Amino acid sequence: MFWTTIICLLLSLLIWDCIHKYYTKIYLSERGLAGCKLSLPLFGDVLPWIGSDITSNSNYLKTFIITTHLIYLVLIVQDAEYLEIILSSSRLITKHFGYRILRNWLSDGLLMSTGLKWHARRKIITPAFHFGMLEKFIEIFDQQSEIFVESLQAKADGQTVIEMFSEVCLTTLNIITETAMGVKIQAHTNPDFPYTKALAGAANILGARGTQPFYFYDTRPFDAMRLRSHINTMHKFTDQIIKDRRESLKQSFKDSSHNTFDTETNQLGIRNRVAFLDLLLQSTIDGKPLSNDDIREEVDTFMFEGHDTTASGIAHTLYLLSRHPSVQEKAYEEVQQVLNKFENGPITTKDLQDLKYLECVIKEALRLYTPVPFIGRVTDEETKIGNAIIPADTQIMISLYNISHDPQYFPNPEAFLPERFVAEAKNKIHPFAFVPFSAGSRNCIGQKYAMLEMKMIIGKVLRNYKLLPLGPDAVPVMSLILRSTTGINVGLNRRPRYTKL
C-alpha cells in the first residue's frame, strides 16, 4: 500500500509537470520567447548548473532564454541592452528566489527587502556612504592596511606562495567590523574569535547551497544545524553590540563634555568612533526609531556584502598585477608619486582619488573576475522587456560575468588591459556592460566605500612589495562570491626602498 501511494504520487507529479511544461511552452512561443531544449521531468534544466564552474555555466548561458529550474521559470540575460531595461526599472526591484538561502541570516535587510520597506531603509542608510562619512572611515582603512602589509613581511622572500584571498579576507573583515559596528576584532591575531569562525562557516555552507541545485532546500540536516548555530552566534554577537552601543549613545548624550564617548574603548573592544551602527541607532522611520532587530538586519547585511566581495576584488587585482609586470610597474610609479610623501603620515580621501591609473587596474580586474558574477530579480507581474512579454513570477538571472566577457563590448575580452577604463576609452563602453556593483536604484550602496578600501590596501601593498607570479593560476569558481579552485596566488619581494612600517 505504501509503495502504491508513492508511485501514484510520483505519476501525478509527472503528469502535472508535463501539462505545466506544455502550456508554458505555448505561452512562451506565442510571445516569441526561446526555451531551452533540454528539460528533465520535475527537475527542468538544472543539469548544466550542477557544480560551481563559472566557465562551464557561462558556455551554457544564452543571450535571452527562458529555462525551467525545478518549479521556477527562469529568464537568463547576458546582454547589456536588456540589462539596462531591467536595472533601470523602478518596478523590477524584488530579488529572485536564489537569495532565499540568506533569509535566516539577513532577514529583511536592505539586500533582501523590497517595496516600501526597501525604499524607507535605503533612504536612511544612504547618508552612511556620503563623502563626509567616508572620510571618517579612511583612518580605519589606513590603519588596517598598515597591519596587513606588516603581516606579509615574513612571507615576502620571493619564494613563498601566498594565497592572497585568505590573507586579505581577514583585513576586510577587520575593516568592515570596525566601520559597521565600531568593534576591533583583530582577526589576524585572533582567528578563533567566535564571530570570525561563525562568519566563515556560514559563508562556506551558503556558498555550497547557492551553487548546487539539489542542496538548495536544506537537504543536508547536519549542515543545516551547523548553519543555524553559526547564524545564532553571529546574531548573538551583533545583538550584544547593538545593546551596548545604544547604552553608550544614551550615556554620551547625558555627558555634556562627551570626552568619555569620543576617546575611550570599552571592555568589548567597542571603539568610540562614529560607525554605521550609530547612524542606524539615531535613525527613525515615520518618527519611530528602528528596533534592535531592524538594526541587526542592516548591520548583518553590511557585514555580508562588504566582506568577501571586497576581498575577492583585492585578491584578484593583486593576482593580475603579479602576472603583468609592466602594468604593475606603471601602477607602482603612480603610487610612489601620490603616496610616497605620506609614508610616515596618514593617507586622505583626496590621495586615494588621485590614484587614477590604479582605479583603471581595479576596474579591469573587476571586469575579468567579477566578485558577484550573477544577480537576480523576479517579475511581480507580467512585464515587457524589450519586445518580449515576460510572465509574472519569472526569475530573472543576470550574468554580469558573461556581459563583462562579451567581445561585443570588450574586444579581446580575456586580456588584462586597464587602459580600457582610461577616460577617453571608457566613453566607448556601454554603460551597462560593466556594472560590478550592479546599477539602477538597487545598485551597491557601498561601492564608493569599496573602491576607496581597495585602493588603500592595493596601493600600500604596491608601495612596499613587488608582486611575483608564483603558484598555480586562478581557476574561477562560484561560491557566494567568485573565488578560485586553486587559490588566488602570488609571491612577494620587498621593494628596494622598503622602509619599516
C-alpha positions as CSV (number, residue, x, y, z in Angstrom):
1,M,0.0,0.0,0.0
2,F,2.8,2.4,0.9
3,W,4.7,1.9,-2.3
4,T,1.5,2.1,-4.3
5,T,0.8,5.5,-2.8
6,I,4.3,6.7,-3.5
7,I,4.1,5.6,-7.1
8,C,0.7,7.2,-7.6
9,L,2.1,10.5,-6.2
10,L,5.1,10.4,-8.5
11,L,2.9,9.7,-11.5
12,S,0.6,12.5,-10.6
13,L,3.6,14.9,-10.3
14,L,5.0,13.8,-13.6
15,I,1.6,14.3,-15.3
16,W,1.2,17.7,-13.7
17,D,4.8,18.6,-14.7
18,C,4.2,17.6,-18.4
19,I,1.0,19.6,-18.6
20,H,2.6,22.6,-17.0
21,K,5.6,22.5,-19.3
22,Y,3.3,22.1,-22.4
23,Y,1.3,25.1,-21.6
24,T,4.4,27.1,-20.6
25,K,5.9,26.3,-24.0
26,I,2.8,27.5,-25.8
27,Y,2.7,30.7,-23.7
28,L,6.4,31.4,-24.4
29,S,6.1,30.7,-28.1
30,E,3.1,33.0,-28.5
31,R,5.4,35.8,-27.1
32,G,8.4,34.9,-29.3
33,L,10.5,33.6,-26.4
34,A,13.0,30.8,-26.9
35,G,13.0,28.0,-24.4
36,C,15.7,25.5,-23.5
37,K,15.7,22.3,-25.5
38,L,16.7,20.1,-22.5
39,S,14.2,19.9,-19.8
40,L,14.1,16.9,-17.4
41,P,10.8,15.8,-15.8
42,L,10.3,17.6,-12.5
43,F,13.9,19.0,-12.4
44,G,13.8,21.1,-15.5
45,D,17.1,22.4,-16.8
46,V,19.3,22.0,-13.7
47,L,21.9,19.7,-15.1
48,P,24.1,22.4,-16.6
49,W,24.1,24.1,-13.2
50,I,25.3,21.2,-11.0
51,G,28.6,22.3,-9.6
52,S,30.1,25.8,-9.5
53,D,32.3,26.1,-12.5
54,I,31.7,29.6,-13.7
55,T,33.3,29.0,-17.1
56,S,31.1,26.0,-18.0
57,N,28.0,27.8,-16.8
58,S,29.0,30.7,-19.0
59,N,29.2,28.5,-22.0
60,Y,25.7,27.3,-21.2
61,L,24.1,30.7,-20.9
62,K,22.5,32.4,-23.9
63,T,21.7,36.0,-24.5
64,F,18.0,35.9,-23.8
65,I,16.5,32.5,-23.0
66,I,13.7,31.0,-20.8
67,T,14.5,27.8,-18.9
68,T,12.9,25.9,-16.1
69,H,14.7,25.1,-12.8
70,L,12.6,22.8,-10.6
71,I,9.3,24.8,-10.1
72,Y,10.7,28.1,-11.4
73,L,10.6,29.8,-14.8
74,V,13.9,31.5,-15.3
75,L,14.9,34.2,-17.8
76,I,18.6,34.3,-18.4
77,V,20.1,37.6,-19.5
78,Q,23.6,38.4,-20.6
79,D,23.0,41.3,-23.0
80,A,23.7,44.9,-21.9
81,E,20.7,46.3,-23.8
82,Y,18.3,44.0,-21.8
83,L,20.3,44.6,-18.6
84,E,19.8,48.4,-18.9
85,I,16.0,47.9,-19.2
86,I,15.9,45.6,-16.2
87,L,18.2,47.5,-13.8
88,S,16.7,50.9,-14.8
89,S,13.2,49.8,-14.0
90,S,11.6,51.1,-10.8
91,R,9.3,48.1,-10.7
92,L,11.8,45.2,-11.1
93,I,13.4,45.6,-7.7
94,T,12.4,42.3,-6.0
95,K,15.3,39.8,-5.7
96,H,14.9,36.3,-7.2
97,F,14.5,33.0,-5.3
98,G,18.2,32.4,-5.1
99,Y,18.6,35.0,-2.4
100,R,16.3,33.0,-0.1
101,I,19.2,31.0,1.3
102,L,20.3,34.2,3.1
103,R,16.9,34.9,4.7
104,N,17.6,33.3,8.1
105,W,20.9,35.3,8.4
106,L,20.0,38.7,6.9
107,S,16.2,38.6,7.5
108,D,14.7,41.7,5.7
109,G,17.7,43.9,5.5
110,L,18.5,46.2,2.5
111,L,19.7,43.3,0.3
112,M,16.5,41.2,0.9
113,S,13.7,43.7,1.4
114,T,11.5,45.1,-1.3
115,G,8.7,47.6,-1.8
116,L,8.0,50.3,0.8
117,K,10.3,48.7,3.4
118,W,13.3,48.8,1.0
119,H,12.6,52.4,0.0
120,A,12.4,53.5,3.6
121,R,15.6,51.6,4.6
122,R,17.5,52.8,1.5
123,K,16.6,56.4,2.4
124,I,18.0,56.3,5.9
125,I,21.1,54.2,5.0
126,T,22.3,56.3,2.1
127,P,23.8,59.1,4.3
128,A,26.2,56.5,5.8
129,F,28.0,56.5,2.5
130,H,28.1,60.2,2.0
131,F,31.5,61.7,1.3
132,G,31.6,63.1,4.9
133,M,31.1,59.7,6.4
134,L,33.5,58.0,4.1
135,E,36.2,60.5,5.2
136,K,35.7,59.2,8.8
137,F,36.3,55.6,7.6
138,I,39.6,56.4,5.8
139,E,41.5,56.4,9.1
140,I,40.4,52.8,9.7
141,F,41.3,51.8,6.1
142,D,44.7,53.3,6.7
143,Q,45.4,51.7,10.0
144,Q,44.2,48.2,9.0
145,S,46.1,48.2,5.7
146,E,49.3,49.0,7.6
147,I,48.6,46.0,9.8
148,F,48.0,43.9,6.6
149,V,51.2,44.9,4.8
150,E,53.2,44.4,8.0
151,S,51.7,40.9,8.4
152,L,53.1,40.0,4.9
153,Q,56.7,40.8,5.8
154,A,57.6,37.2,7.0
155,K,56.4,35.7,3.7
156,A,58.0,38.4,1.4
157,D,61.0,36.3,0.5
158,G,60.4,35.9,-3.3
159,Q,59.8,32.2,-2.9
160,T,56.8,31.6,-0.7
161,V,53.4,31.2,-2.4
162,I,50.8,33.3,-0.7
163,E,47.1,32.5,-1.1
164,M,46.1,36.1,-1.2
165,F,42.3,35.8,-0.7
166,S,42.6,34.2,2.7
167,E,45.2,36.8,3.7
168,V,43.3,39.8,2.7
169,C,39.9,38.4,3.8
170,L,41.0,38.9,7.5
171,T,41.8,42.6,6.8
172,T,38.5,43.3,5.1
173,L,36.7,41.6,8.0
174,N,38.6,43.8,10.5
175,I,37.7,46.9,8.4
176,I,34.0,46.1,8.0
177,T,33.6,45.1,11.6
178,E,35.1,48.4,12.8
179,T,33.3,50.6,10.4
180,A,30.0,48.8,10.7
181,M,29.9,48.2,14.5
182,G,32.7,50.2,15.9
183,V,34.4,46.9,17.1
184,K,38.0,45.8,16.7
185,I,38.1,42.0,16.4
186,Q,41.8,41.7,15.4
187,A,41.1,38.8,13.0
188,H,44.8,38.4,12.1
189,T,45.8,37.7,15.7
190,N,42.6,36.2,16.9
191,P,41.4,33.7,14.2
192,D,39.4,31.7,16.8
193,F,37.2,34.7,17.6
194,P,33.6,33.2,17.6
195,Y,32.1,35.7,15.2
196,T,35.0,35.3,12.7
197,K,34.6,31.5,12.8
198,A,30.8,31.6,12.5
199,L,31.0,34.0,9.5
200,A,33.5,31.8,7.7
201,G,31.4,28.7,8.5
202,A,28.1,30.2,7.3
203,A,29.7,31.6,4.1
204,N,31.1,28.1,3.2
205,I,27.7,26.3,3.7
206,L,25.7,29.0,1.9
207,G,28.2,29.1,-0.9
208,A,27.7,25.4,-1.5
209,R,23.9,25.6,-1.3
210,G,23.8,28.5,-3.7
211,T,25.7,26.6,-6.5
212,Q,24.2,23.1,-6.1
213,P,20.5,22.9,-7.1
214,F,19.8,19.7,-5.1
215,Y,21.3,21.2,-2.0
216,F,19.3,24.4,-2.2
217,Y,16.5,23.3,0.1
218,D,18.4,22.2,3.3
219,T,18.7,18.6,2.2
220,R,21.7,18.0,4.4
221,P,20.4,18.1,8.0
222,F,23.8,18.3,9.7
223,D,24.8,21.2,7.6
224,A,21.5,22.9,8.3
225,M,22.1,22.5,12.0
226,R,25.7,23.9,11.7
227,L,24.4,26.9,9.7
228,R,21.8,27.7,12.3
229,S,24.5,27.5,15.0
230,H,26.7,29.9,13.0
231,I,23.9,32.3,12.4
232,N,22.9,32.2,16.1
233,T,26.5,33.0,17.1
234,M,26.6,36.0,14.8
235,H,23.2,37.3,15.8
236,K,24.1,37.0,19.5
237,F,27.3,39.0,18.9
238,T,25.5,41.7,16.9
239,D,22.7,41.9,19.4
240,Q,25.1,42.5,22.3
241,I,27.0,45.2,20.3
242,I,23.7,46.9,19.5
243,K,22.6,46.8,23.1
244,D,25.9,48.2,24.4
245,R,26.2,50.8,21.7
246,R,22.7,52.1,22.4
247,E,23.5,52.4,26.0
248,S,26.8,54.2,25.2
249,L,24.9,56.7,23.0
250,K,22.4,57.4,25.7
251,Q,25.2,58.0,28.2
252,S,27.0,60.2,25.8
253,F,24.0,62.5,25.4
254,K,23.8,62.8,29.2
255,D,27.5,63.7,29.4
256,S,27.8,67.3,28.3
257,S,31.6,67.1,27.8
258,H,31.3,63.9,25.5
259,N,35.0,63.2,26.3
260,T,34.5,59.7,27.5
261,F,32.4,58.7,24.5
262,D,34.9,60.2,22.0
263,T,38.1,58.7,23.3
264,E,37.6,55.5,25.2
265,T,37.3,51.9,24.3
266,N,35.1,49.7,26.4
267,Q,35.7,46.2,27.6
268,L,34.1,44.6,24.5
269,G,36.6,46.5,22.3
270,I,33.9,48.9,21.0
271,R,35.7,51.9,19.6
272,N,34.0,55.2,20.5
273,R,34.2,56.4,16.9
274,V,31.2,57.1,14.7
275,A,30.2,53.8,13.0
276,F,27.5,52.7,10.6
277,L,25.7,51.3,13.6
278,D,25.5,54.8,15.2
279,L,23.6,56.1,12.2
280,L,21.0,53.4,12.5
281,L,20.6,53.9,16.2
282,Q,19.8,57.5,15.6
283,S,17.5,57.0,12.6
284,T,13.7,57.0,12.5
285,I,11.0,55.9,10.0
286,D,7.8,57.8,10.3
287,G,9.0,59.3,13.6
288,K,9.7,55.9,15.1
289,P,13.2,54.6,16.0
290,L,14.4,51.4,14.5
291,S,14.2,48.4,16.8
292,N,17.2,46.3,17.7
293,D,16.0,43.6,15.2
294,D,15.7,46.2,12.4
295,I,19.2,47.4,13.1
296,R,20.7,43.9,13.3
297,E,19.2,43.2,9.8
298,E,21.1,46.1,8.3
299,V,24.3,45.5,10.2
300,D,24.4,41.9,9.2
301,T,23.7,42.8,5.6
302,F,26.5,45.3,5.7
303,M,28.9,42.7,7.1
304,F,27.9,40.2,4.5
305,E,28.1,42.5,1.4
306,G,31.2,44.3,2.4
307,H,33.5,41.4,3.5
308,D,34.1,38.6,1.0
309,T,33.2,40.7,-2.1
310,T,35.9,43.3,-1.4
311,A,38.4,40.6,-0.5
312,S,37.8,38.9,-3.9
313,G,38.3,42.2,-5.8
314,I,41.5,43.0,-3.9
315,A,43.0,39.4,-4.2
316,H,42.2,39.1,-8.0
317,T,43.7,42.6,-8.6
318,L,47.0,41.7,-6.9
319,Y,47.0,38.3,-8.7
320,L,46.7,40.1,-12.1
321,L,49.3,42.6,-11.2
322,S,51.7,39.8,-10.3
323,R,51.2,38.3,-13.8
324,H,51.5,41.6,-15.7
325,P,54.8,43.3,-14.6
326,S,54.5,46.2,-17.0
327,V,51.1,47.1,-15.6
328,Q,52.4,46.6,-12.1
329,E,55.3,48.9,-12.7
330,K,53.1,51.7,-14.0
331,A,50.7,51.4,-11.1
332,Y,53.7,51.4,-8.7
333,E,55.1,54.6,-10.2
334,E,51.7,56.3,-9.7
335,V,51.5,55.0,-6.1
336,Q,55.0,56.3,-5.4
337,Q,54.2,59.7,-6.9
338,V,50.9,60.1,-4.9
339,L,51.5,58.2,-1.7
340,N,55.3,58.2,-1.2
341,K,55.4,61.5,0.7
342,F,52.9,60.0,3.1
343,E,55.0,57.0,4.2
344,N,55.1,58.4,7.7
345,G,51.7,60.1,7.7
346,P,48.0,59.5,7.1
347,I,46.5,59.0,3.6
348,T,43.5,61.1,2.8
349,T,40.5,60.5,0.6
350,K,41.9,63.0,-1.9
351,D,45.1,61.0,-2.1
352,L,43.2,57.9,-3.0
353,Q,41.1,59.7,-5.6
354,D,44.3,60.8,-7.3
355,L,45.2,57.2,-8.0
356,K,43.6,57.3,-11.4
357,Y,45.6,54.5,-13.1
358,L,45.2,52.2,-10.1
359,E,41.5,52.7,-10.4
360,C,41.6,51.6,-14.0
361,V,43.6,48.5,-12.9
362,I,41.0,47.6,-10.2
363,K,38.1,48.1,-12.7
364,E,39.7,45.8,-15.2
365,A,40.2,43.2,-12.5
366,L,36.6,43.5,-11.5
367,R,35.6,43.0,-15.2
368,L,37.7,39.9,-15.6
369,Y,36.9,38.5,-12.1
370,T,33.5,40.0,-11.2
371,P,33.2,39.3,-7.4
372,V,29.4,38.8,-7.7
373,P,29.0,37.1,-11.1
374,F,25.2,36.7,-11.0
375,I,22.4,38.9,-9.7
376,G,18.7,38.3,-10.0
377,R,15.2,39.8,-10.0
378,V,11.7,38.4,-10.2
379,T,8.7,39.8,-12.1
380,D,5.9,40.6,-9.7
381,E,3.5,40.9,-12.7
382,E,3.6,40.4,-16.5
383,T,6.4,42.6,-17.7
384,K,7.6,43.9,-21.0
385,I,11.4,43.7,-21.5
386,G,12.4,44.9,-24.9
387,N,10.0,43.5,-27.4
388,A,9.2,40.4,-25.2
389,I,6.4,40.0,-22.7
390,I,7.7,38.1,-19.6
391,P,5.2,36.2,-17.4
392,A,4.6,37.1,-13.8
393,D,6.8,35.2,-11.3
394,T,9.6,34.7,-13.7
395,Q,13.0,34.6,-12.1
396,I,15.5,36.8,-13.9
397,M,19.1,35.7,-13.7
398,I,21.6,38.3,-14.9
399,S,25.1,37.1,-15.7
400,L,27.4,40.1,-15.0
401,Y,30.3,37.8,-15.6
402,N,29.2,36.9,-19.2
403,I,28.4,40.5,-20.1
404,S,31.8,41.7,-19.0
405,H,33.5,39.0,-21.1
406,D,31.4,39.6,-24.2
407,P,33.7,40.6,-27.2
408,Q,30.8,42.8,-28.5
409,Y,31.5,45.2,-25.6
410,F,35.2,44.3,-24.8
411,P,37.4,43.4,-27.7
412,N,40.0,40.7,-26.7
413,P,37.9,40.1,-23.6
414,E,40.3,37.7,-21.8
415,A,43.2,40.2,-21.9
416,F,44.1,42.3,-18.9
417,L,44.0,45.8,-20.3
418,P,43.5,48.6,-17.7
419,E,43.6,51.2,-20.5
420,R,40.1,50.2,-21.4
421,F,39.0,52.4,-18.5
422,V,41.1,55.4,-19.2
423,A,38.6,58.3,-19.5
424,E,38.8,58.5,-23.4
425,A,38.3,54.8,-23.8
426,K,35.6,54.4,-21.1
427,N,33.2,56.6,-23.1
428,K,33.1,53.9,-25.7
429,I,32.0,51.2,-23.3
430,H,28.2,50.6,-23.0
431,P,27.2,52.0,-19.6
432,F,25.6,48.7,-18.6
433,A,28.3,46.3,-19.9
434,F,30.4,46.9,-16.8
435,V,28.4,47.0,-13.6
436,P,30.3,45.0,-11.0
437,F,28.3,46.9,-8.3
438,S,25.0,46.5,-10.2
439,A,23.2,49.6,-11.4
440,G,20.0,51.5,-11.1
441,S,18.0,52.0,-7.9
442,R,19.3,48.7,-6.4
443,N,23.0,49.3,-7.1
444,C,25.5,48.6,-4.4
445,I,25.1,51.4,-1.8
446,G,28.7,50.8,-0.6
447,Q,30.6,51.0,-4.0
448,K,32.5,54.2,-3.2
449,Y,33.4,52.7,0.2
450,A,34.6,49.5,-1.5
451,M,36.7,51.4,-4.2
452,L,38.4,53.5,-1.5
453,E,39.2,50.5,0.6
454,M,40.6,48.5,-2.4
455,K,42.8,51.5,-3.4
456,M,44.1,51.8,0.1
457,I,45.1,48.2,0.5
458,I,46.4,47.6,-3.0
459,G,48.3,50.9,-3.0
460,K,50.1,50.0,0.2
461,V,50.9,46.5,-1.0
462,L,52.5,48.0,-4.2
463,R,54.3,50.7,-2.2
464,N,56.0,48.0,-0.1
465,Y,56.2,44.9,-2.2
466,K,56.9,43.7,-5.7
467,L,54.3,41.1,-6.7
468,L,55.6,37.9,-8.3
469,P,53.7,35.3,-10.4
470,L,54.1,32.3,-8.0
471,G,51.7,29.5,-7.5
472,P,49.0,27.9,-9.8
473,D,47.0,30.2,-12.0
474,A,43.5,31.1,-10.8
475,V,40.6,28.9,-11.9
476,P,37.3,30.9,-11.3
477,V,34.7,29.1,-9.2
478,M,31.3,30.2,-7.9
479,S,30.6,30.3,-4.1
480,L,28.6,33.2,-2.6
481,I,31.2,35.2,-4.5
482,L,33.8,34.5,-7.2
483,R,36.8,32.5,-5.8
484,S,39.3,30.1,-7.3
485,T,39.7,26.3,-7.0
486,T,43.4,26.7,-7.0
487,G,43.6,29.7,-4.7
488,I,44.5,33.3,-5.7
489,N,48.3,33.0,-5.5
490,V,51.1,35.5,-5.6
491,G,54.7,35.9,-4.3
492,L,56.2,39.0,-2.7
493,N,59.6,40.7,-2.6
494,R,60.3,43.8,-0.6
495,R,60.8,46.9,-2.6
496,P,64.3,48.3,-2.7
497,R,63.1,51.4,-1.0
498,Y,61.2,49.4,1.6
499,T,61.1,51.2,5.0
500,K,60.0,49.9,8.3
501,L,56.2,50.3,8.8
